[in-house]
Amino acid sequence: MCVRTKVTLPALPYAYNALEPYINGEIMEVHHSKHHQAYVNGFNAAEEKLGQAFKAEDVKQQLSLQSALKFNGGGHINHSLFWTNLAPKSEGGGALPKGALSSAIDKEFGSFDNFIKEFNAAAVGVQGSGWAWLGYNKQGKHLEIATTANQDPLLHLTPLLGVDVWEHAYYLQYKNVRPDYLKNIWEVINWETVAERFAKAN
């Protein structure tokens, strides 16, 4: 018998207003407590229906639930990583990467500034909603910038850093000017957690 575990909304490791002025408290509260919660609820509901479909041996229903599982499950996975990618200035947010991660960025992109330019260009280029990523290619043993649409998780690389470029991540503060949001988010990126993921993947 298949035992299914419900996912839950993770608590933020900082207050909603802790990332101001770069990301305001209203955005963080709505983004976390409404949008992420909706992905959690959607995934759990789809999982429950899938369990019933397996019991009923209803293959058509099992297949029809795959898109809801992918969308909501991806939304939960992506956001869970995103919150830990961020940190208040007082807790190291925006401090430049060090050590092996810094060296890998310089090797792959020429410099940290070049990396930011390439990453932001990729993020601005996401049509509609999606995510921009710094990932680690285990086969090639190098860093890569990638994008995914909607709530698709990053599967072909090990995700190290993800930036949400859905409008719900920035619209209340930056309106439709995604480049301004991308310029400022680096002020609160938690490179320590990115470095920890890099160390585990490497």
GUFI-647863 format. One record per residue (C-alpha): residue number from 1; residue in one letter; x, y, z negated. Coordinates in steps of 0.001 Angstrom, whole numbers, always signed. Example, Ala and Ser with C-alpha at 12.3 -4.5 7.8 and 13.67 -1.06 7.14 Angstrom:
% residues 2
<1; "A"; <+12300; -4500; -7800>>,
<2; "S"; <+13670; -1060; -7140>>,
//
This chain:
% residues 202
<1; "M"; <+0; +0; +0>>,
<2; "C"; <+1317; +3449; +951>>,
<3; "V"; <+1720; +5810; -2024>>,
<4; "R"; <+1503; +9473; -1011>>,
<5; "T"; <+2768; +12349; -3113>>,
<6; "K"; <+1172; +15764; -2994>>,
<7; "V"; <+3491; +18719; -2439>>,
<8; "T"; <+3306; +21743; -4724>>,
<9; "L"; <+4136; +25418; -4406>>,
<10; "P"; <+7653; +25985; -5803>>,
<11; "A"; <+8136; +28837; -8269>>,
<12; "L"; <+10287; +31694; -7014>>,
<13; "P"; <+13650; +32034; -8789>>,
<14; "Y"; <+13092; +35815; -9091>>,
<15; "A"; <+10221; +38284; -9522>>,
<16; "Y"; <+8146; +39337; -6521>>,
<17; "N"; <+9595; +42861; -6644>>,
<18; "A"; <+13196; +41731; -7224>>,
<19; "L"; <+14209; +42101; -3564>>,
<20; "E"; <+13114; +45724; -3246>>,
<21; "P"; <+13716; +47989; -1398>>,
<22; "Y"; <+14652; +45497; +1327>>,
<23; "I"; <+11541; +43311; +982>>,
<24; "N"; <+8789; +44825; -1115>>,
<25; "G"; <+6889; +43095; -3869>>,
<26; "E"; <+3550; +43106; -2045>>,
<27; "I"; <+5014; +41190; +890>>,
<28; "M"; <+6666; +38651; -1388>>,
<29; "E"; <+3505; +38075; -3425>>,
<30; "V"; <+1265; +37628; -379>>,
<31; "H"; <+3863; +35568; +1482>>,
<32; "H"; <+4480; +33197; -1425>>,
<33; "S"; <+1135; +32954; -3225>>,
<34; "K"; <-1128; +33100; -146>>,
<35; "H"; <+736; +31954; +2973>>,
<36; "H"; <+2986; +29302; +1452>>,
<37; "Q"; <+128; +28100; -752>>,
<38; "A"; <-2002; +27688; +2381>>,
<39; "Y"; <+641; +25408; +3925>>,
<40; "V"; <+756; +23355; +720>>,
<41; "N"; <-3035; +23038; +675>>,
<42; "G"; <-3177; +22225; +4388>>,
<43; "F"; <-521; +19530; +4142>>,
<44; "N"; <-2111; +17874; +1114>>,
<45; "A"; <-5541; +17874; +2761>>,
<46; "A"; <-4129; +16349; +5964>>,
<47; "E"; <-2191; +13733; +3956>>,
<48; "E"; <-5353; +12745; +2107>>,
<49; "K"; <-7263; +12370; +5377>>,
<50; "L"; <-4380; +10374; +6833>>,
<51; "G"; <-4497; +7965; +3892>>,
<52; "Q"; <-8210; +7449; +4499>>,
<53; "A"; <-7569; +6934; +8212>>,
<54; "F"; <-4963; +4238; +7455>>,
<55; "K"; <-7399; +2475; +5130>>,
<56; "A"; <-10087; +2609; +7798>>,
<57; "E"; <-7563; +1550; +10461>>,
<58; "D"; <-8712; +4564; +12470>>,
<59; "V"; <-5803; +5099; +14863>>,
<60; "K"; <-7497; +7980; +16677>>,
<61; "Q"; <-7901; +9898; +13401>>,
<62; "Q"; <-4322; +9096; +12402>>,
<63; "L"; <-3060; +10627; +15647>>,
<64; "S"; <-5353; +13648; +15451>>,
<65; "L"; <-3852; +14613; +12066>>,
<66; "Q"; <-227; +14738; +13282>>,
<67; "S"; <-303; +18389; +14383>>,
<68; "A"; <-1741; +19516; +11016>>,
<69; "L"; <+885; +17500; +9155>>,
<70; "K"; <+3699; +18953; +11268>>,
<71; "F"; <+2480; +22547; +11037>>,
<72; "N"; <+1696; +22599; +7324>>,
<73; "G"; <+4510; +20279; +6310>>,
<74; "G"; <+6957; +22362; +8321>>,
<75; "G"; <+5589; +25519; +6739>>,
<76; "H"; <+6175; +24068; +3294>>,
<77; "I"; <+9705; +22804; +4058>>,
<78; "N"; <+10764; +26024; +5804>>,
<79; "H"; <+9452; +28360; +3123>>,
<80; "S"; <+10878; +26265; +277>>,
<81; "L"; <+14303; +26756; +1849>>,
<82; "F"; <+13661; +30423; +2681>>,
<83; "W"; <+12963; +31485; -925>>,
<84; "T"; <+16289; +30050; -2086>>,
<85; "N"; <+18070; +31803; +813>>,
<86; "L"; <+17224; +35102; -883>>,
<87; "A"; <+18515; +36709; -4075>>,
<88; "P"; <+18270; +40136; -5706>>,
<89; "K"; <+21282; +42423; -5342>>,
<90; "S"; <+21870; +42071; -9097>>,
<91; "E"; <+22238; +38295; -8659>>,
<92; "G"; <+24602; +38295; -5709>>,
<93; "G"; <+22186; +38976; -2874>>,
<94; "G"; <+24016; +40340; +141>>,
<95; "A"; <+27475; +39400; -1157>>,
<96; "L"; <+29518; +38200; +1819>>,
<97; "P"; <+30176; +34471; +2262>>,
<98; "K"; <+33510; +33160; +1012>>,
<99; "G"; <+35767; +30161; +1377>>,
<100; "A"; <+35051; +27353; +3832>>,
<101; "L"; <+31745; +28845; +5019>>,
<102; "S"; <+33352; +32212; +5775>>,
<103; "S"; <+36142; +30488; +7708>>,
<104; "A"; <+33640; +28407; +9688>>,
<105; "I"; <+31637; +31524; +10611>>,
<106; "D"; <+34787; +33320; +11774>>,
<107; "K"; <+35898; +30269; +13764>>,
<108; "E"; <+32567; +29821; +15520>>,
<109; "F"; <+31492; +33442; +16049>>,
<110; "G"; <+34726; +35431; +15900>>,
<111; "S"; <+33732; +37478; +12867>>,
<112; "F"; <+30908; +37867; +10359>>,
<113; "D"; <+29673; +40980; +12186>>,
<114; "N"; <+29522; +39060; +15465>>,
<115; "F"; <+27576; +36307; +13745>>,
<116; "I"; <+25001; +38848; +12470>>,
<117; "K"; <+24644; +40329; +15973>>,
<118; "E"; <+24135; +36919; +17568>>,
<119; "F"; <+21752; +35730; +14852>>,
<120; "N"; <+19631; +38893; +14992>>,
<121; "A"; <+19507; +38766; +18790>>,
<122; "A"; <+18220; +35188; +18615>>,
<123; "A"; <+15697; +36136; +15902>>,
<124; "V"; <+14401; +39163; +17829>>,
<125; "G"; <+14051; +36927; +20872>>,
<126; "V"; <+11623; +34509; +19181>>,
<127; "Q"; <+8370; +35002; +21064>>,
<128; "G"; <+5366; +35247; +18770>>,
<129; "S"; <+5970; +33442; +15474>>,
<130; "G"; <+8870; +31276; +14398>>,
<131; "W"; <+12189; +30989; +12595>>,
<132; "A"; <+15854; +31746; +13217>>,
<133; "W"; <+18447; +29403; +11751>>,
<134; "L"; <+22086; +28900; +10985>>,
<135; "G"; <+22573; +25158; +11144>>,
<136; "Y"; <+25404; +22659; +10992>>,
<137; "N"; <+25964; +20257; +13871>>,
<138; "K"; <+27238; +17087; +12173>>,
<139; "Q"; <+28276; +15448; +15435>>,
<140; "G"; <+30210; +18426; +16724>>,
<141; "K"; <+31266; +19531; +13227>>,
<142; "H"; <+30465; +23179; +13857>>,
<143; "L"; <+27923; +25883; +13048>>,
<144; "E"; <+25125; +26802; +15453>>,
<145; "I"; <+22432; +29454; +15656>>,
<146; "A"; <+19033; +28054; +16604>>,
<147; "T"; <+15385; +29072; +16694>>,
<148; "T"; <+12161; +27129; +16225>>,
<149; "A"; <+8605; +28061; +17133>>,
<150; "N"; <+5706; +28405; +14718>>,
<151; "Q"; <+6435; +26293; +11605>>,
<152; "D"; <+8533; +23669; +13355>>,
<153; "P"; <+11341; +22583; +11005>>,
<154; "L"; <+14938; +22470; +12195>>,
<155; "L"; <+15568; +18796; +12942>>,
<156; "H"; <+18521; +18594; +15349>>,
<157; "L"; <+20837; +20473; +12957>>,
<158; "T"; <+21262; +20523; +9179>>,
<159; "P"; <+19557; +23776; +8117>>,
<160; "L"; <+21829; +26087; +6117>>,
<161; "L"; <+20019; +29422; +6437>>,
<162; "G"; <+16520; +30118; +7709>>,
<163; "V"; <+14931; +33504; +8334>>,
<164; "D"; <+11172; +33728; +8761>>,
<165; "V"; <+10223; +35946; +11709>>,
<166; "W"; <+6477; +35492; +11459>>,
<167; "E"; <+4892; +38938; +11093>>,
<168; "H"; <+3509; +37964; +7680>>,
<169; "A"; <+7133; +38016; +6441>>,
<170; "Y"; <+7573; +41723; +7126>>,
<171; "Y"; <+4535; +43497; +8615>>,
<172; "L"; <+3277; +45178; +5425>>,
<173; "Q"; <+6608; +47010; +5152>>,
<174; "Y"; <+8136; +47117; +8623>>,
<175; "K"; <+4955; +47012; +10753>>,
<176; "N"; <+5859; +45447; +14118>>,
<177; "V"; <+9523; +46524; +14054>>,
<178; "R"; <+11178; +43139; +13587>>,
<179; "P"; <+14751; +44488; +14178>>,
<180; "D"; <+14489; +46736; +11081>>,
<181; "Y"; <+13458; +43773; +8943>>,
<182; "L"; <+16356; +41727; +10328>>,
<183; "K"; <+18810; +44541; +9685>>,
<184; "N"; <+17817; +44767; +6016>>,
<185; "I"; <+17320; +41126; +5095>>,
<186; "W"; <+21099; +40581; +5049>>,
<187; "E"; <+21191; +42805; +1951>>,
<188; "V"; <+19444; +40036; -20>>,
<189; "I"; <+20751; +36841; +1589>>,
<190; "N"; <+22023; +34383; -1013>>,
<191; "W"; <+25202; +33077; +595>>,
<192; "E"; <+25965; +30902; -2438>>,
<193; "T"; <+23063; +28577; -1639>>,
<194; "V"; <+24033; +28585; +2051>>,
<195; "A"; <+27604; +27621; +1072>>,
<196; "E"; <+26284; +24802; -1135>>,
<197; "R"; <+24283; +23379; +1760>>,
<198; "F"; <+27316; +23710; +4041>>,
<199; "A"; <+29512; +21841; +1544>>,
<200; "K"; <+26980; +18973; +1326>>,
<201; "A"; <+26577; +18772; +5115>>,
<202; "N"; <+30269; +19021; +5957>>,
//
